[in-house]
Amino acid sequence: MTTTVDFVVAGGGHNSLITAAYLARAGQEVVVLDVRSEAGGGAATEEILTPGFLFDTCSTGQTLIRVNPLLSKDELGLVSEFGLTYIEPDPVAHVVFPDGETFTMWLDVERTIEEIARFSAADAVAYRRMLDEFDEVKGVYSSYRFTPIGYGPSIDEALAAHPAGAIWRRRNVMSAWDVIRREFESRHIQAFMSWMAFMTSQPIDSPGSGYLAYSLVGGRQRSSWSVPLGGSASLPRALVAALEAYGGSVVTDTLVTSLITEEGRCVGVETEDGSEYRARVGVVSSIHVKDLVGMAPAEMWGEGFVYGVDTYDEGLSSFASYYAATEAPQFRSSGPEPIGAVSAGTAPWSEDVIEFGRGLRERRLHRPGTFLLFATPTLVDETRAPAGGHTVKILSLAPYECPDDLGDWDTGKDVLAAEHFQTLRDCAPNLTEEKILAWKAKSPVDIEAGNPHMWRGTIHGGDRGLAYGGPQRPVPGWASHRMPIPGLYQTGATTHPGGSITGGPGRNAAIVILDDLGMSLDSMVAKGGDST
């Protein structure tokens, strides 16, 4: 079977769908191919255990995408026309420290500052100062994140033009830990800030992670750990609805196995069943670059590109477990009553978090530093479970190769999940065994098997340190979404600005492709359709 359209999009994650929807709105005929039964990639909500319990099997929080013009300006009508709705849980987060102390972050900044002051008056002042200072430059970071590489100044150039540029240029290349230990004196507040900064699986001692100490806390202080009503999949479902309304289509359960090239140009893709999808104009891929390079002859990519992909750091692998429960966790708190929180966790001491990150590179688990995020979105969204029921997800990190003390992942994943669940129970004693209806664990190997774009079980598309971010992502010289093979474009988490649910790679790729077509995304959106 052969299908011919203007653009073939290989991969159906949220970024691919965003690119496809903008292209379709501009009048291009577009088809999206996805290996899974429902498009959405990491923005997936699935019934994986007990009927009626809908789990976000990868991403849950979507705070970062809300400042993307895609949503802040509702450029594709996802909010106004296609029903996308966000909830801002309060409290924002709740953590338990190794010594049993607890900390709660609230949407009310004054209430959060009061919590910090319990540990250190100086840190309460420092937190307010951090928020104020980040407010002054957040527009610079947002503009950089949602602008394709080469279409605006570098982050260093943009910060240099800011009145506080000298300070922020230094912070931008520091590590998150360098920032945290300089700004805060309390071991507990340092631990909380480290837990927050590690949310995107970027080691907190990696150069270039400094802004995470500001942006993640700043974003959540403003909009909480935003969750879509109905589950993480509500975002791609709205995108599919928009795409189809603009004349595009999605084909699921379809694995792309190779690129079709003719006369030095990419003209389509071939799928596992032998079908061909041909493109009159171009092919857009969100296939992980580690796999993409094997889909066409090496000489078509060029030595430099192949080397760049070979040395591209895939980042840290994830580990997750899921629980259908009859009760939500109620966490120990500083007050007389326990507290429920959509986003909660254990906040190890910062030195242990650093050692945990280092250990992951060496196929070992530093237990005292284990990062754990407990997600219970059913506290604010009753549509995700039967009456009285709750979904609880424990998200962590683990090496792709099973550590020796766990044997192999086939059995070791249940052992590790049991450790994580016991830690949850220590923090929330109400969640006893009899309140768990069903559960399952996913090792990094399982995560990759469930979605091949999550290469080696990584869910953020690769390390975002200085060597792999911005103009270096995925390969120096090829950061503007155009690939070495003419007719082929790349989007998704391996492109700027990287992983998480930001929609940045998808919108940025659309800007570049429309520019190549002689169109302007901004003009097209303003006029409601095709614009040259």
ZAMARGU-4260 file (C-alpha; in steps of 0.2 Angstrom, whole numbers, plus 5000, padded with zeros to 4 digits):
<rodrens>
0) 5000/5000/5000 | 5006/5017/4996 | 4999/5033/5003 | 5005/5050/4997 | 5003/5067/5006
5) 5012/5083/5008 | 5020/5079/5025 | 5022/5062/5033 | 5025/5063/5052 | 5034/5048/5059
10) 5030/5047/5078 | 5015/5053/5087 | 5021/5061/5103 | 5014/5078/5108 | 5028/5087/5099
15) 5024/5078/5083 | 5006/5081/5084 | 5009/5100/5087 | 5020/5101/5072 | 5007/5092/5062
20) 4993/5102/5068 | 5001/5119/5063 | 5006/5112/5046 | 4988/5106/5043 | 4981/5123/5049
25) 4993/5130/5036 | 4984/5120/5022 | 4996/5106/5021 | 4990/5088/5019 | 4997/5078/5034
30) 4997/5061/5041 | 5005/5056/5057 | 5011/5038/5060 | 5012/5031/5078 | 5017/5014/5084
35) 5006/5014/5099 | 4987/5011/5099 | 4984/5029/5104 | 4995/5044/5099 | 5002/5054/5112
40) 5019/5047/5117 | 5024/5051/5135 | 5007/5060/5137 | 4998/5044/5139 | 4983/5040/5151
45) 4979/5021/5151 | 4969/5008/5160 | 4984/4997/5164 | 4978/4988/5180 | 4959/4988/5186
50) 4944/4993/5175 | 4940/5012/5178 | 4957/5017/5185 | 4966/5028/5172 | 4985/5030/5175
55) 4997/5043/5168 | 5009/5030/5163 | 5023/5043/5160 | 5020/5062/5162 | 5008/5069/5174
60) 5012/5087/5177 | 5011/5099/5162 | 5016/5115/5170 | 5030/5120/5157 | 5018/5119/5142
65) 5007/5132/5149 | 5019/5146/5145 | 5021/5140/5127 | 5012/5152/5115 | 5003/5136/5109
70) 4993/5137/5125 | 4996/5155/5132 | 4989/5162/5116 | 4978/5146/5112 | 4985/5147/5094
75) 4977/5130/5089 | 4961/5132/5099 | 4965/5118/5111 | 4957/5127/5125 | 4943/5137/5117
80) 4938/5124/5104 | 4944/5107/5109 | 4941/5106/5128 | 4959/5106/5135 | 4957/5111/5154
85) 4970/5112/5167 | 4969/5110/5186 | 4981/5119/5198 | 4982/5108/5214 | 4985/5116/5231
90) 4996/5111/5240 | 5009/5112/5225 | 5020/5099/5233 | 5024/5090/5250 | 5040/5081/5255
95) 5046/5071/5269 | 5064/5072/5274 | 5076/5058/5280 | 5074/5064/5298 | 5055/5064/5298
100) 5053/5083/5296 | 5041/5088/5282 | 5039/5103/5271 | 5023/5109/5261 | 5024/5121/5246
105) 5008/5131/5243 | 5001/5141/5229 | 5000/5156/5241 | 5018/5162/5241 | 5017/5169/5258
110) 5011/5153/5265 | 5026/5144/5257 | 5038/5157/5264 | 5031/5154/5281 | 5035/5135/5279
115) 5053/5140/5274 | 5054/5151/5289 | 5051/5136/5301 | 5068/5130/5295 | 5077/5147/5292
120) 5072/5165/5292 | 5087/5169/5280 | 5081/5155/5268 | 5063/5163/5268 | 5071/5179/5262
125) 5082/5170/5250 | 5067/5161/5242 | 5057/5177/5240 | 5073/5185/5232 | 5075/5170/5220
130) 5057/5171/5214 | 5058/5190/5211 | 5075/5188/5202 | 5068/5174/5191 | 5053/5184/5187
135) 5064/5197/5179 | 5072/5185/5167 | 5059/5172/5165 | 5054/5180/5148 | 5071/5178/5142
140) 5071/5160/5145 | 5054/5157/5139 | 5058/5166/5122 | 5073/5156/5120 | 5064/5140/5124
145) 5050/5143/5111 | 5061/5150/5097 | 5071/5138/5085 | 5090/5138/5086 | 5096/5151/5074
150) 5080/5161/5074 | 5085/5172/5088 | 5100/5176/5100 | 5108/5162/5110 | 5104/5161/5128
155) 5120/5169/5132 | 5118/5183/5120 | 5100/5186/5127 | 5105/5186/5145 | 5120/5198/5141
160) 5107/5211/5134 | 5098/5210/5151 | 5102/5222/5165 | 5106/5208/5176 | 5115/5199/5162
165) 5132/5197/5171 | 5123/5188/5186 | 5112/5177/5175 | 5126/5172/5162 | 5135/5165/5177
170) 5120/5156/5184 | 5116/5149/5167 | 5132/5138/5167 | 5133/5134/5185 | 5125/5118/5192
175) 5109/5118/5201 | 5118/5112/5217 | 5130/5127/5215 | 5115/5139/5215 | 5106/5130/5229
180) 5120/5128/5241 | 5125/5147/5238 | 5107/5153/5241 | 5101/5142/5256 | 5108/5138/5272
185) 5096/5125/5279 | 5099/5107/5275 | 5081/5104/5274 | 5077/5118/5262 | 5093/5113/5251
190) 5085/5096/5251 | 5068/5102/5245 | 5076/5113/5232 | 5087/5099/5226 | 5071/5087/5224
195) 5063/5100/5214 | 5078/5104/5203 | 5080/5085/5199 | 5062/5084/5192 | 5068/5083/5174
200) 5080/5069/5178 | 5095/5081/5175 | 5109/5078/5188 | 5109/5093/5200 | 5128/5094/5199
205) 5129/5095/5180 | 5135/5111/5173 | 5121/5121/5165 | 5108/5115/5176 | 5108/5130/5187
210) 5092/5138/5179 | 5082/5122/5185 | 5084/5128/5203 | 5074/5144/5198 | 5063/5139/5183
215) 5055/5123/5191 | 5051/5131/5207 | 5046/5147/5199 | 5034/5139/5187 | 5026/5128/5201
220) 5024/5143/5212 | 5014/5152/5199 | 5004/5137/5191 | 5007/5123/5203 | 5010/5105/5196
225) 4997/5108/5182 | 4987/5092/5177 | 4975/5091/5163 | 4957/5086/5167 | 4955/5068/5162
230) 4973/5064/5162 | 4989/5068/5153 | 4982/5060/5137 | 4969/5075/5136 | 4983/5085/5128
235) 4986/5074/5113 | 4968/5070/5112 | 4965/5089/5110 | 4979/5090/5097 | 4972/5075/5087
240) 4955/5084/5087 | 4963/5100/5081 | 4973/5091/5068 | 4958/5081/5061 | 4948/5097/5061
245) 4962/5105/5050 | 4961/5090/5038 | 4975/5080/5045 | 4975/5062/5050 | 4983/5049/5062
250) 4987/5031/5059 | 4991/5021/5074 | 4998/5004/5077 | 5011/5008/5064 | 5029/5006/5066
255) 5041/5016/5055 | 5056/5005/5050 | 5065/5015/5037 | 5067/5031/5028 | 5063/5031/5009
260) 5077/5041/5000 | 5078/5045/4981 | 5091/5055/4973 | 5098/5061/4989 | 5082/5067/4997
265) 5070/5059/5010 | 5053/5056/5001 | 5044/5046/5013 | 5045/5031/5026 | 5042/5012/5025
270) 5032/5004/5039 | 5034/4986/5047 | 5020/4979/5036 | 5029/4985/5020 | 5017/5000/5017
275) 5025/5016/5010 | 5020/5033/5015 | 5027/5046/5003 | 5029/5065/5005 | 5027/5077/4992
280) 5036/5091/5003 | 5044/5083/5018 | 5045/5070/5032 | 5045/5075/5050 | 5052/5063/5063
285) 5052/5062/5082 | 5060/5045/5081 | 5075/5045/5094 | 5090/5050/5085 | 5099/5035/5091
290) 5087/5024/5080 | 5085/5037/5066 | 5103/5036/5060 | 5100/5018/5056 | 5086/5021/5045
295) 5096/5028/5030 | 5114/5024/5024 | 5128/5032/5035 | 5135/5042/5020 | 5119/5052/5018
300) 5120/5058/5036 | 5139/5063/5035 | 5153/5058/5047 | 5150/5073/5059 | 5132/5069/5061
305) 5134/5051/5064 | 5148/5055/5077 | 5137/5068/5085 | 5123/5055/5087 | 5135/5041/5093
310) 5141/5053/5107 | 5124/5060/5112 | 5121/5056/5130 | 5104/5047/5132 | 5102/5053/5150
315) 5096/5044/5165 | 5083/5030/5164 | 5067/5030/5173 | 5058/5017/5184 | 5039/5018/5189
320) 5026/5008/5198 | 5007/5010/5198 | 4994/5007/5212 | 4975/5006/5211 | 4970/5010/5228
325) 4954/5013/5238 | 4962/5028/5247 | 4974/5042/5243 | 4990/5043/5253 | 4989/5055/5268
330) 5006/5061/5272 | 5014/5065/5289 | 5015/5084/5291 | 5021/5097/5303 | 5003/5101/5308
335) 4991/5090/5318 | 4983/5082/5303 | 4990/5072/5289 | 4990/5080/5272 | 4986/5074/5254
340) 4995/5081/5239 | 4994/5077/5220 | 5013/5079/5220 | 5023/5073/5235 | 5039/5063/5238
345) 5054/5060/5249 | 5068/5074/5248 | 5085/5065/5252 | 5099/5076/5258 | 5107/5085/5244
350) 5124/5075/5245 | 5114/5059/5243 | 5104/5066/5228 | 5121/5070/5220 | 5128/5052/5224
355) 5112/5044/5217 | 5114/5053/5201 | 5132/5048/5199 | 5128/5030/5204 | 5115/5028/5190
360) 5129/5031/5178 | 5138/5016/5186 | 5124/5003/5186 | 5121/5005/5205 | 5108/5013/5216
365) 5113/5024/5231 | 5098/5020/5241 | 5099/5035/5253 | 5098/5047/5238 | 5084/5038/5229
370) 5073/5051/5220 | 5054/5047/5223 | 5039/5057/5216 | 5022/5051/5222 | 5008/5057/5210
375) 4990/5055/5215 | 4980/5066/5202 | 4964/5058/5208 | 4964/5070/5223 | 4959/5084/5211
380) 4952/5074/5196 | 4938/5061/5200 | 4936/5056/5182 | 4952/5045/5183 | 4945/5032/5195
385) 4929/5024/5201 | 4920/5033/5216 | 4932/5032/5231 | 4946/5025/5221 | 4963/5033/5218
390) 4978/5031/5206 | 4995/5032/5214 | 5011/5032/5204 | 5028/5031/5211 | 5041/5038/5199
395) 5060/5036/5201 | 5076/5032/5192 | 5086/5017/5189 | 5100/5010/5178 | 5095/5003/5161
400) 5106/4987/5166 | 5099/4980/5181 | 5111/4982/5197 | 5119/4966/5203 | 5110/4966/5219
405) 5093/4965/5210 | 5098/4951/5199 | 5088/4954/5183 | 5074/4966/5179 | 5061/4952/5176
410) 5061/4949/5195 | 5071/4964/5202 | 5058/4977/5197 | 5046/4970/5209 | 5059/4970/5223
415) 5064/4988/5219 | 5045/4993/5218 | 5042/4985/5235 | 5056/4996/5242 | 5048/5011/5235
420) 5031/5007/5241 | 5038/5004/5259 | 5045/5021/5258 | 5028/5028/5253 | 5020/5019/5267
425) 5033/5026/5279 | 5028/5044/5273 | 5009/5040/5272 | 5005/5026/5285 | 4987/5025/5280
430) 4991/5017/5263 | 4991/4999/5270 | 4992/4984/5259 | 4974/4980/5260 | 4970/4997/5252
435) 4979/4992/5236 | 4968/4983/5223 | 4982/4980/5210 | 4999/4986/5206 | 5013/4984/5193
440) 5031/4990/5191 | 5040/4995/5175 | 5059/4994/5174 | 5069/5005/5161 | 5068/4990/5149
445) 5049/4989/5151 | 5048/5008/5148 | 5058/5006/5132 | 5048/4991/5126 | 5032/5001/5128
450) 5038/5016/5118 | 5053/5014/5107 | 5056/5033/5107 | 5060/5031/5125 | 5077/5025/5121
455) 5085/5014/5135 | 5071/5019/5146 | 5074/5038/5146 | 5059/5049/5146 | 5067/5066/5143
460) 5075/5063/5126 | 5093/5064/5132 | 5104/5073/5144 | 5102/5092/5144 | 5119/5097/5150
465) 5130/5110/5141 | 5136/5097/5129 | 5119/5092/5123 | 5107/5107/5125 | 5103/5122/5114
470) 5114/5122/5098 | 5122/5106/5103 | 5105/5096/5102 | 5105/5083/5095 | 5121/5087/5085
475) 5131/5103/5083 | 5126/5111/5067 | 5110/5102/5066 | 5100/5110/5080 | 5087/5119/5069
480) 5076/5104/5065 | 5083/5102/5047 | 5092/5086/5046 | 5107/5082/5034 | 5096/5073/5022
485) 5086/5086/5012 | 5067/5084/5015 | 5069/5077/5033 | 5065/5087/5048 | 5067/5082/5067
490) 5056/5086/5082 | 5053/5079/5098 | 5063/5078/5114 | 5080/5075/5106 | 5078/5093/5099
495) 5078/5110/5107 | 5073/5113/5121 | 5072/5095/5126 | 5061/5083/5135 | 5046/5086/5147
500) 5029/5091/5141 | 5033/5109/5135 | 5028/5108/5116 | 5043/5118/5112 | 5051/5106/5100
505) 5034/5104/5091 | 5031/5122/5089 | 5049/5127/5085 | 5049/5113/5071 | 5033/5120/5064
510) 5041/5138/5063 | 5056/5131/5054 | 5046/5121/5041 | 5033/5134/5038 | 5048/5146/5035
515) 5055/5134/5022 | 5038/5135/5014 | 5038/5154/5013 | 5025/5155/5027 | 5025/5163/5044
520) 5018/5154/5059 | 5013/5170/5068 | 5005/5177/5053 | 4996/5161/5049 | 4989/5160/5067
525) 4984/5178/5067 | 4975/5176/5050 | 4967/5159/5055 | 4975/5149/5041 | 4987/5149/5027
530) 4999/5164/5026 | 5014/5169/5015
</rodrens>
